[in-house]
């Protein structure tokens, strides 16, 4: 009697995705004999995302893993992250022995070691000499042809000449085989792209092409479809991220192609042309037209760069995006007169009715001392974007250059206050609030609509958590950084009273920085009615979230918190 095939449990795909993350490959293969429909679901969900760290060298582990994905599962791939590099002799590691293929990083020390190992090969001596010339400082007018002259070669006899000839022929055969494998790798990768029919997210990192690449050896993969191309994912792509060098935009951005479903475009510029005018032309002629061609579908645009670029060409060149909801700009800190804020303000004016998310952040220029970044508060908030109110704004993320500047507090406070009625996500970076400034922020911005808050304080006290639970009762995610912990002390004449709480919420502004007092206060604090579910806590000096005693004391006072610093509550408390 045939047994009826069991059906998989009725769970949504996103839950199966998490379930399958905890299964080993052997367990997944074992599911095939038990329940084939469930096996197909689990395998499809395990390969929703594919990442190729570096497509470089023959036999790259990441490349082989990606290209080895079964053909029947490639249609399930939704996300592809790819680092495009050159596949030539100048990009592979130096040989460890005479039998390895010749390649390598262009540095004088590594070339010296390589030359000593394989100096007996005449063909290698010529290649190493060429590499040493490329490794010289750009400022040197001429590079020596050889720092390690080959040993004198006596007149060879036919017996002595035979090993050298054999080595040269063997090396040539290896190079021919390598080129064949490289061509096969490119062919396999192109086939892989054609079989990724339902790709929705594509990330490409394209570094600056090496000028010393030998002509004919360098290559690039065109992941973006050209005009008239029938690339399978051309109609499904919804998110595109480009990062790397501005010099590669012309090569990888199709000049006329349009993705009909593209909703999000993110660009990160890490390297640029030697001539600043060429950067401006690339923004105006390559990037801005790409945005403009997708004006009907784009909902989110992000541009991130620590380079000194003229962004006026971007703001003015993209025109009007009728469905734009999110804008993210990260730029280097420059004086307000060089921030291109007039053009940014005009861009915001064109999209003020549709923008629901705005992130404007500043990073220091390379080789800049952070302590020297002290913007004048009056000049800073005279920039036009700070005078504009966005009526639909829900997510606001602002950062400021340099160390925390108390002079920026007042302008920030009033800018937030203008959007208090609509904000649901509020994030600050670059400002460390004193207790009195923090309580003033609560009085003006405190709202039942806030669901996500990111803030930095000088002192963390039990009263801070109590006041947050009162002013933000529906808060779901709290990101809190602090310099020290202590206790707030009530004084006779230095308390602010919140009128919206009927005079009940008293806000003292005098602190006592002592750990034992903080421990006493937290031991008696329980906030069972606060809806916050996720908490991230760290000290201002820490770059990463850690497990410490302060975090455990805070979590114990918040019974509804489920996740702490990216961990489950139970895991965090047990560590």
C-alpha positions in Angstrom: 0.0 0.0 0.0 1.4 3.3 -1.1 1.8 5.9 1.6 0.5 9.3 0.9 3.3 11.8 0.6 3.3 14.2 3.5 2.9 17.8 2.9 5.3 20.5 4.3 3.9 22.5 7.2 2.1 25.7 6.2 4.7 28.3 7.2 5.5 31.5 5.2 8.8 31.6 3.3 10.5 34.0 5.6 10.1 31.6 8.5 11.4 28.6 6.4 14.4 30.7 5.5 15.4 31.0 9.2 14.7 27.3 9.9 16.9 26.2 7.0 19.8 28.4 8.3 20.3 26.0 11.2 20.3 22.8 9.1 23.6 21.2 8.0 24.1 20.2 4.3 23.7 16.5 5.4 20.4 17.2 7.1 19.1 19.1 4.0 20.1 16.2 1.8 18.4 13.8 4.2 15.1 15.7 3.8 15.0 14.6 0.1 14.0 11.1 1.1 11.4 12.3 3.7 9.7 15.1 2.0 10.7 16.3 -1.5 8.5 19.5 -1.6 10.0 20.6 1.7 13.5 19.7 0.4 12.9 22.0 -2.6 11.7 24.8 -0.4 14.6 24.5 1.9 17.2 24.4 -0.8 15.7 27.3 -2.6 15.7 29.5 0.5 19.2 28.5 1.4 20.4 30.0 -1.9 18.5 33.3 -1.9 21.8 35.2 -1.5 25.0 34.5 -3.4 28.3 36.3 -2.7 31.5 36.2 -4.6 34.2 37.8 -2.4 36.8 38.1 -5.2 36.6 36.6 -8.6 40.3 36.4 -8.9 42.8 33.7 -9.8 42.0 30.2 -11.1 40.4 27.9 -8.6 39.1 30.7 -6.3 37.1 29.1 -3.5 34.3 31.7 -3.6 34.1 31.5 -7.3 33.9 27.8 -7.4 31.2 27.7 -4.7 29.1 30.2 -6.6 29.4 28.7 -10.0 28.9 25.2 -8.5 25.4 26.2 -7.4 23.0 23.6 -9.0 21.4 24.9 -12.2 17.9 24.0 -10.9 18.4 26.3 -7.9 19.9 29.3 -9.7 16.5 30.7 -10.5 15.9 31.1 -6.8 18.8 33.5 -6.3 17.6 36.9 -5.3 20.7 38.7 -4.2 24.2 38.8 -5.8 27.2 40.6 -4.3 30.2 40.7 -6.6 33.7 42.2 -6.5 35.0 42.7 -10.0 38.7 42.5 -10.4 41.3 41.8 -13.0 42.3 38.3 -13.8 45.9 38.7 -14.9 49.4 37.8 -13.7 49.6 41.0 -11.7 46.6 40.0 -9.5 47.5 36.6 -8.1 49.8 35.7 -5.2 53.5 35.3 -5.6 54.7 31.8 -6.1 55.8 29.8 -3.1 57.9 27.5 -5.2 59.3 27.2 -8.7 56.3 25.1 -9.8 53.7 27.8 -9.0 52.4 30.1 -11.5 53.9 33.6 -11.7 51.8 36.4 -10.3 51.9 38.8 -7.5 51.5 42.0 -5.6 53.8 44.8 -7.0 56.1 45.4 -4.1 59.9 45.6 -4.0 60.3 43.2 -1.1 58.1 40.5 -2.4 59.7 40.8 -5.8 63.2 40.4 -4.3 62.2 37.2 -2.5 60.6 35.9 -5.7 63.6 36.7 -7.8 65.9 34.9 -5.4 63.7 31.8 -5.6 63.4 31.6 -9.4 66.3 33.6 -10.7 67.6 30.6 -12.7 64.8 30.9 -15.2 65.6 33.4 -18.0 62.0 34.1 -18.8 61.3 34.8 -15.2 64.2 37.3 -14.9 62.6 39.4 -17.6 59.1 39.4 -16.0 60.5 40.2 -12.5 62.5 43.1 -13.9 59.4 44.5 -15.5 57.5 44.2 -12.2 60.3 45.9 -10.3 60.1 48.8 -12.7 56.4 49.1 -12.1 57.0 49.0 -8.3 59.1 52.2 -8.2 57.8 55.3 -6.7 55.7 57.4 -9.1 57.9 60.4 -8.3 61.1 58.8 -9.6 61.8 59.9 -13.2 63.2 56.6 -14.2 63.1 53.2 -12.7 66.1 50.9 -12.8 65.7 48.0 -15.1 67.0 45.5 -12.6 68.0 45.7 -8.9 69.2 42.1 -8.9 71.2 41.4 -12.0 71.2 37.8 -13.1 74.3 35.8 -12.4 76.7 35.5 -15.3 75.7 32.8 -17.6 78.5 30.8 -19.0 78.4 29.5 -22.6 76.0 26.7 -22.3 76.6 23.3 -23.6 73.9 21.3 -25.0 73.6 19.2 -21.8 73.5 22.4 -19.6 71.1 24.1 -21.9 68.5 21.3 -21.8 67.1 22.0 -18.2 66.6 25.7 -18.9 64.8 25.0 -22.2 62.6 22.5 -20.5 61.7 24.9 -17.7 60.8 27.6 -20.1 58.7 25.3 -22.2 57.0 24.0 -19.0 56.2 27.5 -17.9 54.8 28.4 -21.3 52.5 25.4 -21.2 51.4 26.3 -17.7 50.6 29.8 -18.8 48.6 28.5 -21.8 46.7 26.1 -19.5 46.0 29.0 -17.1 44.7 31.2 -19.8 42.4 28.4 -21.0 41.1 27.9 -17.5 40.6 31.7 -17.1 38.6 31.8 -20.3 36.5 28.8 -19.1 35.9 30.6 -15.8 34.6 33.7 -17.6 32.4 31.5 -19.8 31.0 29.7 -16.7 30.3 32.9 -15.0 28.4 34.4 -17.9 26.3 31.3 -18.1 25.6 31.6 -14.4 24.4 35.1 -14.8 22.0 34.0 -17.6 20.5 31.4 -15.3 19.9 33.9 -12.4 16.5 34.9 -13.9 14.8 36.3 -10.8 17.6 38.5 -9.4 16.3 41.5 -7.4 19.4 42.8 -5.6 22.7 43.3 -7.3 25.8 44.7 -5.6 29.0 45.5 -7.6 32.3 46.6 -6.1 34.6 47.7 -8.9 38.0 49.0 -7.6 40.3 51.3 -9.5 41.8 49.4 -12.5 45.5 48.9 -12.2 47.5 51.0 -14.7 50.2 48.4 -14.8 47.9 45.7 -16.1 49.4 44.1 -19.2 47.3 44.8 -22.3 45.4 41.7 -23.2 45.6 40.2 -19.7 43.2 42.5 -17.9 39.5 41.8 -18.2 36.2 42.9 -16.7 32.8 41.3 -16.4 29.9 43.4 -17.6 27.2 42.6 -15.0 25.0 45.4 -16.2 23.1 44.6 -19.4 23.9 46.7 -22.4 21.3 48.4 -24.5 19.1 45.9 -26.2 20.4 43.0 -24.1 18.2 40.2 -23.1 19.7 39.7 -19.7 17.3 37.6 -17.7 17.3 39.8 -14.6 16.8 43.0 -16.5 13.1 43.0 -15.7 13.3 41.8 -12.1 16.1 44.0 -10.6 14.9 46.3 -7.9 18.0 47.3 -6.0 21.4 48.2 -7.5 24.5 49.1 -5.5 27.7 50.4 -7.1 30.9 51.0 -5.1 34.5 51.5 -5.9 36.2 54.0 -8.3 34.5 56.8 -10.2 36.8 55.9 -13.1 34.9 52.7 -13.7 31.4 54.2 -14.0 31.6 54.7 -17.8 32.6 51.0 -18.2 29.9 49.4 -16.0 26.9 51.8 -16.3 25.0 51.2 -19.5 24.5 54.5 -21.3 20.9 54.0 -22.4 19.5 50.9 -20.6 16.7 51.2 -18.1 15.6 48.7 -15.5 11.8 48.9 -15.5 11.4 47.8 -11.8 14.5 49.5 -10.2 13.4 51.1 -6.9 16.7 51.6 -5.0 20.0 53.0 -6.2 23.1 53.2 -3.9 26.4 54.6 -5.0 29.6 54.7 -3.0 32.7 56.5 -4.4 35.9 55.5 -2.8 38.4 56.5 -5.5 38.4 59.2 -8.1 40.2 60.7 -11.1 43.5 62.6 -10.6 41.8 65.6 -12.2 38.8 66.9 -10.1 37.1 68.1 -13.3 36.9 64.5 -14.6 35.0 63.6 -11.4 32.5 66.3 -12.1 32.0 65.2 -15.7 31.5 61.6 -14.5 28.8 62.7 -12.1 27.1 64.9 -14.7 27.4 62.5 -17.7 27.3 59.0 -16.2 25.6 59.0 -12.7 23.0 61.7 -13.0 21.6 60.3 -16.3 21.4 56.9 -14.7 19.2 58.3 -12.0 17.2 60.4 -14.4 16.4 57.4 -16.6 14.7 55.7 -13.6 12.8 58.7 -12.4 9.5 57.0 -12.7 10.4 54.0 -10.5 13.1 55.1 -8.0 12.0 55.3 -4.4 15.4 55.5 -2.6 18.7 57.2 -3.6 21.9 57.0 -1.6 25.2 58.6 -2.4 28.1 58.0 0.0 31.7 59.4 -0.4 34.5 60.8 1.7 35.9 62.5 -1.4 35.7 66.3 -2.1 33.3 66.1 -5.0 31.1 68.7 -6.6 27.6 67.3 -5.8 25.8 70.2 -7.5 26.0 68.3 -10.7 24.1 65.4 -9.0 21.4 67.5 -7.3 20.7 69.5 -10.4 21.1 66.7 -12.9 18.7 64.1 -11.6 15.6 66.3 -12.0 12.4 65.4 -10.3 11.8 61.9 -9.0 8.0 61.7 -8.3 8.1 58.6 -6.1 11.2 59.4 -4.1 10.8 58.4 -0.4 14.3 58.1 0.9 17.4 60.2 0.4 20.8 59.4 2.0 23.8 61.7 1.6 27.2 61.2 3.2 29.9 63.7 2.4 33.1 65.0 3.8 33.1 67.8 6.3 33.8 71.1 4.5 32.9 74.7 5.4 29.2 75.5 4.8 30.1 77.5 1.7 31.5 74.4 0.1 28.8 71.9 1.1 26.7 72.6 -2.0 23.7 73.2 0.3 21.9 75.5 -2.1 21.6 72.8 -4.7 20.7 70.2 -2.0 18.0 72.6 -0.7 16.5 72.9 -4.2 16.5 69.1 -4.4 14.7 68.8 -1.1 12.1 71.4 -2.1 11.3 69.4 -5.3 10.7 66.3 -3.1 9.4 67.7 0.2 6.0 66.2 -0.2 7.1 62.6 -0.9 10.3 62.3 1.3 9.7 60.1 4.4 13.4 59.4 5.2 16.3 61.8 5.2 19.9 61.0 6.2 22.5 63.7 6.1 25.9 62.8 7.5 29.4 64.1 7.4 32.8 62.3 7.6 36.3 63.7 7.9 38.4 64.0 4.8 41.4 61.6 4.7 44.3 62.6 6.9 42.2 65.0 8.8 42.5 65.5 12.6 39.0 65.0 14.1 39.7 67.5 16.9 40.2 70.3 14.4 36.6 69.9 13.1 34.7 72.5 15.2 32.0 74.1 13.0 30.6 77.4 14.0 27.0 76.6 15.2 25.5 79.8 13.7 27.0 79.3 10.3 26.2 75.6 10.3 22.5 76.0 10.9 22.3 78.9 8.5 22.6 76.3 5.7 19.3 76.2 3.8 18.4 72.6 4.3 18.1 73.2 8.1 15.4 75.9 7.4 13.2 73.5 5.4 10.3 71.5 6.9 9.5 68.2 5.3 5.8 67.5 6.1 5.9 63.7 5.6 9.3 63.0 7.2 9.2 59.9 9.4 12.9 58.8 9.6 15.6 61.4 10.4 19.3 60.6 10.7 21.7 63.5 11.3 25.4 63.4 12.0 27.8 66.2 12.7 31.6 66.4 12.0 34.2 66.2 14.7 33.7 65.7 18.5 30.5 66.6 20.2 30.0 70.3 20.0 27.6 71.9 22.6 27.0 74.8 20.3 25.1 72.6 17.8 22.6 71.5 20.4 20.1 74.4 20.1 19.9 74.3 16.3 19.5 70.5 16.4 16.7 70.7 19.0 14.6 73.2 17.0 15.1 71.3 13.7 13.8 68.1 15.5 10.9 70.0 17.1 9.6 71.1 13.6 9.2 67.4 12.7 8.1 66.0 16.1 4.5 65.3 15.0 5.6 63.0 12.1 8.9 61.4 13.2 8.9 57.6 14.0 12.7 57.0 13.7 15.2 59.5 15.2 18.9 59.0 15.0 21.8 61.3 16.1 25.5 60.8 15.6 28.2 63.3 16.6 26.3 64.9 19.5 26.7 63.7 23.1 23.9 65.1 25.2 24.2 66.3 28.8 21.4 65.4 31.1 19.8 68.8 30.9 20.0 68.8 27.1 18.6 65.4 26.9 15.6 66.4 29.0 15.0 69.5 26.9 15.0 67.2 23.9 12.3 65.0 25.6 10.2 68.0 26.3 10.2 69.2 22.6 10.5 65.9 20.7 8.9 63.4 23.0 6.2 61.7 21.0 4.1 58.6 21.1 5.0 58.1 17.5 8.7 57.4 18.0 9.5 53.7 17.5 13.3 53.8 17.0 15.7 56.1 18.9 19.5 56.4 18.6 21.1 58.8 21.0 24.3 59.4 22.9 24.5 60.6 26.5 27.2 61.8 28.9 25.7 60.0 31.8 23.3 57.0 31.9 21.1 56.9 35.0 18.0 55.0 36.0 16.0 58.2 35.6 17.0 58.3 31.9 15.2 55.0 31.3 12.2 56.1 33.4 11.8 59.3 31.4 12.3 57.5 28.1 9.5 55.1 29.0 7.2 58.0 29.8 7.9 60.1 26.7 8.2 57.3 24.2 5.7 54.6 25.4 5.6 52.9 22.0 9.4 52.7 21.4 10.4 49.4 19.9 14.2 49.8 19.3 16.6 51.8 21.6 20.2 52.5 20.6 21.9 54.2 23.5 25.6 55.1 24.0 26.9 56.6 27.2 30.2 57.9 28.6 29.6 57.0 32.3 26.9 55.9 34.7 25.6 57.4 37.9 22.7 58.9 39.7 20.6 62.0 39.2 20.2 64.1 42.3 17.1 66.3 42.8 17.8 69.8 44.0 15.5 72.5 45.3 15.6 74.8 42.4 17.1 73.0 39.4 14.3 70.7 38.2 12.4 71.0 34.9 8.8 70.1 35.0 7.1 68.5 31.9 3.6 70.2 31.6 2.5 67.4 29.2 2.7 64.9 32.1 0.5 67.0 34.4 3.5 68.2 36.3 4.2 64.6 37.5 7.5 64.1 35.6 10.2 66.0 37.3 13.5 66.1 35.5 16.5 66.8 37.7 19.6 68.1 35.9 22.3 67.4 38.5 24.3 64.2 38.3 26.5 62.2 40.5 28.9 59.9 38.6 29.2 56.8 40.9 28.8 53.2 39.8 27.6 51.9 43.2 24.7 54.4 43.2 23.8 53.3 39.6 23.7 49.7 40.8 21.4 50.5 43.7 19.0 52.5 41.5 18.9 49.8 38.8 18.3 47.0 41.3 15.0 48.7 42.3 13.9 49.7 38.7 11.4 47.6 36.8 9.6 48.9 33.7 7.1 46.1 32.9 4.8 48.4 30.8 7.4 49.7 28.4 7.0 48.2 24.9 10.7 48.3 23.9 11.8 45.0 22.4 15.3 45.6 21.1 18.2 47.4 22.9 21.7 48.3 21.8 24.0 49.6 24.6 27.6 50.6 24.5 30.1 53.1 25.9 31.0 56.0 23.7 34.6 54.9 23.5 33.7 51.4 22.2 33.3 50.8 18.5 31.4 47.5 18.9 28.6 46.3 21.2 29.8 44.2 24.1 28.4 42.2 27.0 29.1 44.1 30.3 27.5 44.5 33.7 25.8 47.8 32.8 24.0 46.2 29.9 22.9 43.3 32.1 21.5 45.6 34.8 19.6 47.6 32.1 18.2 44.5 30.5 16.9 43.0 33.8 14.9 46.2 34.4 13.2 45.8 31.0 11.1 42.6 31.0 9.8 42.9 27.5 13.2 43.2 25.8 13.8 40.2 23.6 17.1 41.1 21.8 20.2 42.9 23.2 23.2 43.9 21.1 22.1 41.5 18.4 21.7 38.5 20.8 18.8 36.8 22.4 18.1 38.1 25.8 18.8 34.8 27.5 22.2 34.5 25.7 23.2 38.0 26.6 22.5 37.5 30.3 24.3 34.1 30.5 27.6 35.4 29.0 
